[in-house]
């Protein structure tokens, strides 16, 4: 991994002092010490009394070297030669009356630690040592021993023979201690071997430290994914990084990088180092807070968007809480009053319908072609509520025959209610829906109990049931809900604004749309639909029905939806939150051979949070020969937080497990796209995953249907799910990629190298 720079230094630092005095020979040059004056001869008969010993955890090269020596002795002296692993474990008593040939580092006291490329041959206490500081050195020692110490008469062993080599940085010190006197403690995996090899060749560290000092690699959950710590403790050098990343390779690589980059006689390393590594970083709480502050500032800008400038001479209609539907609506003083009037009035294309800021308008609108719906006056955006009334009226809540279960007078005339929202979002009600088991039993999936007669099953606070037969709405509460809350709004089952097929040229600007059971804006096949500067909140939850193989009642509700084809569809600068299903979507399922194109679809500079999908799209069910395609599809400059969290957590687990900030559903053939760009967005916390972008249709020209990723920031905890980005004729690549150091490479691979300048932020704590 290419470590670019240290971006923060915390805690105390320690000094590595490199005394690079004089010129060193290359590390592969040998310097043979003076041969020992004393030799020990072991005759042919006597040598068969010796047992060849190697450590039971020896590496393959050492095992091979010991085997080579065994077969050489066996060839010379017969089958009496014995070869075993080291049968005495560390800490056990070592026998004193055995005759042994020790190959490599064993637990016998005669096996001393040797520097990495050095080797030694010796004799002491009836034990022959053939030892080296590494597997390579052990192999060289065995080769020397075979060539120089074995004859047909027996074995001649020098009492002490050593071959030493030179090392470029052998005088490197750590707080005054020579680093060459350290050894690398063995750990599970191969990171220690990599570090040992590098330090061995550069510094000449020991296979076993003569001073007892060790370089210890460790992981600890207290560090962020790109954080590491280097410090001295009890004479040992500790190199640590986060346990989230799986091993110590990040810290080991950083340590080696610092040694490689030494330019002078000294360099400084510091504890608790935070790194920037090829687009990866650990995001501290302060980083997340700063990012959130930017999002909050964006929300404030959206909420504070100025009234649009209406062209001179345009026809303008005004709607005010102080108006009257019998008025002509052409001036603020003769304004209309209700949404029913707006829907029923004959409004020509090119006209503007302006709602007074600060007002609340309840009901729904059927949009007219070419009409702009916007705001006038000062203050908060005009509020369009699908909720028929504020239910915080204790006289309208009546006790049922079930303790703590109340019903609301008036809901009998409403379509299915998706949820109740209390005190403008402090809480929302949990809907009791039916789940059918394989054996035919019906359960309430929210409680896991058998579903009997609906409202009598309610047993938890703010759980509710809207009876489909009697239409009566029941709510569990220990006290009268009308006394308990200041406001209670009902997500009744309809669109707040409906744009019917062929109603083109509609603009919705600067409105606050909330509390409806289906969609905030629901459109069919239309062109030139623009939604901008609006606020959408607490939308959806109405039962759609039993779909496909689902065994439970499926619910729906998007902030802005086109179901069908479209051209010039723009959703920009909106704040969207607490949506049961998708924040923004264009979709059509089951097109067969009918062509549904989506051209010039722009989702720009929105803030979207607490939706199961921030953005959802699909054109599925196409025949492979069907040319339906999304062209010039851009998702750019959006802030997306907390996918699959909030109100949408009421969804049954099987219906929530595919939540994502961008979801391109492709359960069947579809999702052909060209000119698809995902740029300069912020993705924070996907719960299930951040992305689910799929297509199994290539374009007519043979190109893939995947997007370009550029300049995005992805924020999630290390090891959770980045999600899916795949292009395949079959759904055989639907494997969730982890959110880890492979994420950027994954995006590049799956988008055919159209990925650049993206950042991966690893959050230290749950978001």
N, C-alpha and C positions, 0 to 999 in steps of 0.2 A: 504494500500500500504506500503510495507516495504522500508523505507527510509534508505539507507545505509550510506551516508556520505555527508557532505557539501564539495563541490569542489571549491567554490569561495565565498568570503565575500566582499561585496562592501558597500559603504556608512557608516554612523555612526552606532555604535552598542549601545544597551542599556542593562542594567543589570537586570536580575531577581535574587533577593537575597532571598534564602530560609532560614528562621530561623526555624530550625527544633528542637527547644528546648523542651526537655522532651519527655516522651512517650505519645502518643495519643491513645485514645480508638478507637475501630472500629467504622466506621461511622454509623452503625446501632444501636449503644447504645444510649439510651435516657438520657438526663439530665433535669429533670423537675424543672423549676424555681419555686420560692415561689409563692403559689396561691395568687391572688390579694385579698387584705383585703375587698374590696368593691364588692358586688354582686348586680346585677339588676334583679328584678323579673318581668316577663311579664306574666300576667295572660292569661287563655285560650281564653277569649273573645278578649283581647288586641292583642294577637299574630296574630290574623286573620287580623289585620290592617297592618301587615308587608308584604312587597313584597320581595320574594327571587330573588336576582339579581346575575347573573354571566356575565362575559364578552362575547360580541358577537363573539369574536374570540377564545373562550376557546377551549382547546383540548378535545378530547372525554372523557378522564378519569375525567377531571374536570366537564364536562357536566354530566357525570354519577353520580359523587359525589353530585352535586347540585340537581339532580333528586332524588337521594336517600333521601336527606334531605327533599325535598318537599313532597314525598310520606309518610315519617314518620310523618311530621307535619299534613298532610292531614288526615292520619289514626287517629291521636290523636284528631284533632280539627275540622275536617270537610272540606267541599269544599270551604270555604271562603279564604283559603290560596292561594296566587297568586305566580306564577313562571314565570319570564320573563328573556330575555337576557338583558344585559346592554344597555339601550336605549340611553344613553348619550355618544357621541363620544368624543375622546380626543380633547381638545381645546374648546368644547362647555361648556356653563354655567351649573354647577351642581346644581340641586334643593336643597333647604335647609330645606324644610318642609316635607320631605318624611320619612317614617319609612321603613327601609330596612334591610334584612339579606344578607350581601355581601359574596358570596362564591368565593374564589379565588381572584386574583388580578383584581380589577375593576378600573374604572377611578375616583371613589369617593376618596376624600382626606383621608378618614378613612382607605382605603386599602393601607397599607404601604408595601414596599418591604420587603421580608422575605428571609433568606438564604435558599439554595436549599432543604435541608432535614428538615428544621425547620417548625413549624407551630404555629399560634397564634389564640387565641379566645379573643374577647374583645367587649366593648360597649362604644360608643361615639356618641353624637349628634343624638340620636334615631336610631342609626345604629349598628347592630350586625355584627361583622367581624368574619368570619371563613376562615382563610387564611393560605396558605403555600407557600413555595418557589418553589414548583414543583407540578405537578399533583398528584404524589404519596403522597406528604406532605398534599395537600389539602384533599385528600381522608382520610388520617389519622385524620386530624382535624375534618372532618365531622363525622367520626366514634366516636371520642372522644365526640363531641358535642351531638350526639344522645344518647350515653351511659351515660353521666354524667350531661347533662344540661336540658334534656326534661323529664317532668313528666306529669301525667294526669291533674295536676292543672295549668300547664303553663311551661314557660321556665325560668331557672335561668342562667343568663349570668355573668361570672366573668368580672369585668371591665378590667382586663388585665391578661391573662393567656398565657404563652409561653412554648413551648417545644423546646429545642435546642439540637443539636447533635454535635459530635466532627468530625473534618476533618483532614486528615493526613497532609495537606499542607496549613493549614488555615493562617499561618503567611508569606506566600510567598508574596514578594513585587516586584513591577515594578518601578524602579527608586524612591524608597522610599514610593511608594503608595501601600497599601495593596490590593492585587488582589481580595481578597474576597469582597471588596467594589464595585467591578465592576458588571455590568450585561451584558448579551449578547444581542445585538440588534437583533430583529427579522428580518429575511429576507425571501424571497420566497424560498421554498424548505425545506429540512430537515437538511442541514449542520449545521445550528445554533443550532438545537435541540441536535445534537450529541455532539457538543462542549459544550453546556450548561450542558448537563448531566454529561460529564466527569469533567468539572471544578466544577460543583456543588458538586459532590461526593468527589472530592479530596480537594477542596479549600473552598467550601461553598459559592459560589457567590450568589448575591441577584437576586430575580426575578425582582426587580426594584432597581437600585442603590440609596442608601441614599445620595451619593455625586454627583450623576448625571453622573458618569464616566461609559462609555460603551466600551465593546469589539465589534468592528465593522468589520464584514467580507465584503469584496468587491472584485470585479474583475476589471481589467484594461487592455486594449489592449497593453499598453506599455511594458508589461512583456512577456517574452518567455514562452512557454508551461510548462517548469519545473522550472521557476523562481517564487519567491514569495518575498513579502516585509512585514516586521514587524516594526512598528514605532509608537511613541507617537505623537498625534496631538490634541491640545486643550483639554488635559486631557483625551482623549480617546485613546485606544489601537487599532490601525488599523492592520488588518491581511489581506493581499491582494495577489492574484495571477492573472494569465492571464485570460482575458475574453474568450480566445480561448477554454479553457478547459470546459467551460460551467458553473461551479459553483466554490465555494470557498473551496472545499473539500481538495485540495492539501495543501493550506496554513493552514487550520484548523488541518489537520492531522500532519503536520510538527510541529505546535505549541504544540499539545498534546504529540508528540513524544519527544520533548525536555524536557517537564515536567516529562515524564515517565523515561527518561534516567538520571535524576539528580542523581549524585553520592556524592555530597558534599553540602556545605552550599551555594554555588553560581554557577551559570552557565551563559554563555554569548550567546545571540542571536544577529544576525546582520541583518540589512536591505539588501534588494536586494540579497537574497540568491539563488544561482544556485545549483540545486540538481542532484545527480545521483540516479536514481530510477529504479532498476531492469532492466537495459538495455536501459533506456530512458534518454534523455538529451536535453536541449535547445542548439542549435548550434548558436553561435554568428557569426557575420560577419567574425571575425578573424578565427573561426573554419572552416567556409566554404572556406575562402581564403587559409588556410593551406591545406585543402583537395584538393582544386584546384591546389595548387602548387605541390602536389604529382602526380596528374594526368598529369600536364604539364611536370614534370620530366620524367614520363613514356613515354609521347609522344616524348620527346627529345631522350630518349633511343631507341625508335623504329625507329625514323628517322635517328639515328646515328648507327644503327646496322651494324656490320662489314660484309664484303663479306664472303660468305661461303667458306669453304675449299673443293676444288674439288679433288677427289681421283686421285692419279697418274695413268696415263694410260687411263683415261676416254676421250671419244671423246667430244671436246668442240667447239662450234661455237660462233662467236662473231658478234655483231651487233653495228654499230656506225653511227652517222650522217655523218661522213666523209668516210664511206664505199661505196661499190658498189655491187649491187646484182649479177653482173657477176663474182664476186670473189668466192673463194671456202669457205670463212667464217671461216677457221680453225685457224686463228691467228688474233690478233688485227690489224696487217698491211694489212690483206686481208679480212677484215670484210665485212659482208653484210650491207645493208642500211635500208631496209624497213620491215615492219611487213608482207607484202604480201609475201616476200621471205621466211620469217620464216614459214608461213603457208603452202606454196607450196613445201618447200624442203623436201626431204626424210631423216628424222632424226630418227635414230634407238633408241630403248629403252636403257636407261642407259646414254644417251647423256645429255650434258648441253648446253643451249643457254644463252649466257651472253650478256647483254645490257650495253653499256658504260654509266657510271654515268655522269650526267650533260646533257645528250642528251634528245631530245623529239622525240618520235616515234608515228606517227599517223596512225590510222586504226584499225585493229582487228586481232586476232590470232585464229586459230583452233589448239588446243593443240594435241600433239602426245603422245601416251602411253609411260609411263616410262621416260619421258623427264622432266628435271628440267629447269625452266626459272628463271634466276637470274641476278645479276649485277657483273660488274667488273670495275676496275679503282678507282678513288677517286672523292669526291664531293657528290652532291645530288643524291638521288636515280634516276635511269633512269625513265623518264616519258613516260608512254604509254597513249596516248590520243585517245579517240574515236572520238573527234572532228576532222573533215577533215582538218580544217585550222583555223588560227586566223582571225576572221572577222573584226578586227579593221583596215579596209581598206576603206576609204571614197569613193573610186571609185566603190566599189561593192554594195554600198547602194544607191538605187534609190527612188526618190519620187513617191508615188502612187497618185491616183486621190483623195485620202482622206487627208485632212490637217494633218500634223504631223505623217503620217503613211508612213513608208519606207519599201521597200522589198529588199531582198538580192539576188544578182545574183549568181547562182550556186546551190542554195538549191533545185532547181527543180528536181535534181537527187537523193535527199536524202530521206531516210525513215523518218517517223514522228519524228520531233525534240521535245524532252521532255522539255527543257528549254535552255536559253542562259545564260552563266555565264560571268559576266563582271569584268574586272580587278582582275582575279584569285580569285573571291569570294566576292568582295565588295558588289555585288548585283547579283540577278538573275531575269530573266524575268518571268512574270506571264502568264501562258498559258490559252488562251480562249478555253473552251471546252463546248460542247453542253449538255444541260439538258432538258429532255422531261417531260413535265407536264402531269398530268392524262388526261387532255382534248386534248392532242396531240400537244399543243403549244410547240415550241422549244425556249429555253432561253440560254443566256450566263450566267452560274452560277456565274462567277467571278464578273459580273456587275449587275446581276439581271434583265437585259433588254432583250427584245426579240432578238433572234438570227436571223439575216437576211442573209447577205452575208459574214459574217465572218470578214474580215479585216475592212470593213466600220463601224463595231460596236465598234472597238477599240477606247477608249476615255480616257485611263489612261496611265501614263508614264510607259514604259517598259512592257506593256502588249503586247502579241504577238499572232499570229495565223498562223499555218502551214496548208494551205488549202489542204485537202485530194484529191481534184480533180485536181487542177492546180499544186500542189506541191510547190507553191510559199510561201515563208516565209515572213510575215509582222511583223513589230515592230513599236510601237508608241513611238516617241521621238521628242521633240521640235527642236532638231538639229540632224545633220547627226551622227548616232551612231559611224561611223568610226572615226570621229573627237572627239567624246565625250569620248571614252574609249581607253585605251592602249591595251587591249586584250578583245576579244569576242570569247568565245568557245561555241560550239554547241553540245548538247547532242543528237546525231543522234541515231535512233532506231535500235540498235543491241547490242549484247554482245561484250565487249572488248576482253575477252578470253572465248572461247567456249570449253567445254570438253564434247564430245559426249558420248553417251551410250557405255559402255564397254571399254572406253579409260581409263585404270587404271594406277596408279602409277605416276600421275602428281604432281609436286611440283612447286609452284610459290613463289619465295623468293625475298625480297629486291627490289620490284618494286613499283613505284607510278602510280596508275591506276585511271584516272579521265575522266570526260566529255564524258559519253556515255549514251544513252537513255534507255537501258534495264539493263543488269547486268554487274558488273565489271568482275566477273567470273561466268559463267552460266554452270552448269553441269547437266547431266542426271544421270541415274543409273550407278555409278562408285564406285570403291574401291580404297583405298590408295590415297586419294587426300589431299595434305598438302598445306596450304596457310600461310605463315609466314613472319614477318618482313616487311610487305607491308604497303603502305598508299593508302586508297581509299577515294575519295572525289567527290562530285557533280555528282552523278550517278542517272539515272532514269528519269521518267517523260513522257516517250512515251505512247501514247494511246494504251491500250490493247484491248479495245472494250467495248461493253455493256454486262455486266455479270449479270446473275441471274435476280433479280428483280430491279437492279439498273436502275435508270432513267437518268443516266448521263454517259458520257464516262469515263471508269475506266482506270487509268494509273498504271504503274508498274515500278519496278527498284530496285534491291537489290545489295549490294556490292558483297557478295559471296553467291551463291545458289546451292544446289543440289535439283533437282526435280526428285524424284524417290527413289530407294533404295540406300544404301551405307554401306560400311564397312571400318573402319579405316579412318575416315574423321576428320582432325585436322585443326583448324583455330586458330593460336596463335601469340601473339605479333604483332598485326596489329593496325594501327590507322585508324579508319573508321568514316566518318563524312559527313553531308549534303547528305543523301541518301533519295530518295523519299519514299521508302518502308522500307525494313528491312536491317539492317547492315549485319547480318549473318542468314542463314536459311537452314534447310533441311525440305522437305515437299513433300507430294503427296496427291492429292484429288481424290476421286472417285475410290478407289482401288477395291471395291466390294469383290470378293473372291480371287483376285490376291494378293499374299503375297509380301509386301515391307517392309523389315526389315531395321533398321538403327542401326548399331552395332559399338561400339567404336567411338562415336561422342564426340569430345573434343573441347570446345571453351575456350581457356586459355589465360589470361593475355593480353587481348585486351583493347584498349580504343575506346569506341563507343559513339558518341554523335550526336544530331540533326538528328536522324532517327525517323520515325514514330514508328518503333519497333527496339530496339537495337538487339534483338534476337527473331526470329519467328520460330515456328516449328509446323507441324501437319502431321498426317497420318490419314486422315478422309475419311468417306464414307465406312469404312470397315463393312462387315457383322459381327455381334457379334461373330460368330464362327471363323472369320478370325484371325489367330494368329500373324498378323503383329505387330511388337513390336520395341520400341527403347530400346536398351540394352547398359548399361555402357555409359550413356549420362551425361557428366559433363560440367557445366558452372562454371568456377573457376578463381578467380583472376582478373576479368575484372573490368574496371572503366566505368560506363555507366551514361551519363549525358543528360538531356534535351530531353527525348523521346517526339515525336510528336511536336517538335519545329524546326523552320528553314525552309528549302526548302520544307519539307513535309507539311507545313501549307497551301500550295496551294491545298491540297486535299479538296474536298467538305466536309462539316461538318459531314455528315452521314458516310463518309469513313475515317474520322479522329478521331471520338469520341472513338474508341477502341484502341488508341495508348497505348503502354506500353513498358517498358524495356524488359520484357520477355512476349511473347504472344504465347500461345499454342492454336491456333484456334480449336474449336471443335463445329462447327455449325451442324455437323452430328456426327454419332458414330465414335470414333477413339481415338487416342493418348494413346494407351496402352504403358506403360513404366515400366522398371525395372532397378535398379541401377542408378537412376536419382538423381544427386547431384548438388546443387547450393551452392557454398562455397566461402567465402572470397572475395565477390564482393562488389563494391560500386555502389549504385543506387541513383542517384540524380535527382529530379524533373521529374515527369512523365507526367506533364500537365493533361492528362486524368486519368491515374492511373500508379502505378509502376509495377504491375504484373497482368497478365491474364492467369493463368495456370489452364487448365481444362482437364478433361477426363471423358468419360462415359463408358469406358471399363476397367474392371479389368483384371489382368493377368490370365494366364491359371491355376496357382496354387492358385488363389483366392486373391492374394495380390493386394493392390491398386497401382495406376499408378502415385502417387504423389511423388515429390522430397523430399530429405533431405535438410533442410536449416541449414547452419552452418557458423558462423563467418561473416555474411554479415552486411553491414552498409546501412541503408535505410534513405535517407534524403529528407524530404518534409515538407511543412507547415502543422501544426496541423489542423486536420479536413478535409483535402482533401482526396483523395482516395488512399488507399493501393492497392485496386483492388480485384481480385478474385483468390482464390485457392480452387478448389472443385473437389471432386471425387464423381460421382453419375451416376447411370444408366440412369437418365433423367436429363435434364438441369434445374432442379428446384431450384438450389442453386446459380444461377447467379446473386448474389447481391453483389455490390461493398462494401467491408469493408472499414471503415474510417481509416485514418491514425491518430491514437490516442493511448491512453494508453491501448487499448485492442489489438493492432496489434500483439504483440508477442504471446499473448494467442491465437489469431486467427490462426496464422501460425502453432502453435503447435497443435491446434485442427484439422486443416484441413490436416496436414501432419502426423496425428496419432502419435504425440509426437516425431517426428524425426526433431525437431527444437531446436537448442541450440546456445548460445553465439552470438545471433544476436543483433544488436544495432539499436534503433530507434532514429534518430536525428530530432528534431522539429526546422525547420528554422524559425527565427523570422520575416524575411522579404521575399517578393517574390524573387524567385531565377531567 
